[in-house]
Amino acid sequence: MIPPLKLKIKSNLFAYNLCVNAAGSLSIRSKMLRYCNPLGYLGHVKMEFTIREAEERDAEEIEKLAMRCPPLRGSISGTYEYLALCFRRYFLIAEAGGDIIAFLVGFPNLDVEGEVWIYQIAVCQEERGTSVARDLLTEEIRRLASDGYMVVKAKILEENDCSLGLFKKLGFERVCIVDGWVEVVLGVKDEEEHRRD
């Protein structure tokens, strides 16, 4: 049993409340304190979401979200159920108001010990530009590091600037470009190495 943990972080633009409950679920409440909209005035945006592991019952909603997030497309029937069943710890979803607003699927490379691939990451149109994708990927990296994985890789379409920017912000480096796909890699640090930095 994990003791509940609460953390509050505040900067000039954002305030975050992070909470890990006894079951290990991560809840993130973020509030953009200030933003400038196209009309030029300051406003407030509040978004609350929870990150949890995907379950087989989520597959239909995940499939619908994937179809609304090009270049992703619908997968073969049963794919998301299979991934949730076999790689649950690394198949994360973000929920807000009972709806899945984003997901991330990662799974171990069976040919290379200690290596994981991020297979897909998707965020609904309304939540793009918020912290959802970053928080999902950060939680994935935290889980991978705690489980002993040392290398995380992904392939991203060369024209997908948002995704490339997200991975770069979290420390991923470009390795190569093949047929329009950029391969990025991150050497994962364990918690002790993070404390030394």
C-alpha positions, 0 to 999 in steps of 0.5 A: 500500500502506497501512502497518499502523496500531495504536492503543490507547484506554482510558477508565474503562469501555472499552478499544479496540484499533484496527488497520488492516492493509496491505489497509486493513481495519479491525479493532476489539477493544473490551472493556467494562471494567465494567458493571452488570447487572440483578442489580447486580454488576460483570462483564466483556464482551469483543467483537471484530469486524472492519469490512470492505466488503460483497461480493456473496457476503454478500448472503444473510446481510445479507438475513437480518439485515435481516429480523431488524431491524425496521423493516427488511424483506427487499429485492427479490432482488438488491438487496444484491448490486447495492449491494455491486457499485456502492457497495462502499466505502460498504457496510460490514459488521461481522463477529465469529466469521465471522458478519455482526453488523451492516451499514451501506449508504450511497450518493451522491445522484446529484442533489446533488454532495457529498451521501450518504445512509445507506440502512440500518444494522442490528445483530443483537439480541445486539450492540445497545448495544455499539459496533458501530453507532457504529464502522460509522457513524464509519468510514463518515463517515471514508471519506466525508470522505476522498472529498470528500463534504461532507453526509451525510443519513439518514431515521430513523423518529421512534420509533427512539430508539436510531438517533436517539441514535446519529446525534445522538452523532456530530453529526447534526442534525434537519432536519425530520420528514415522515410519521413520518420524521426527516431528520438531516444532518451537514456532514462535515469533512475531516481538516484541519478535524478537526485544527484543532478 
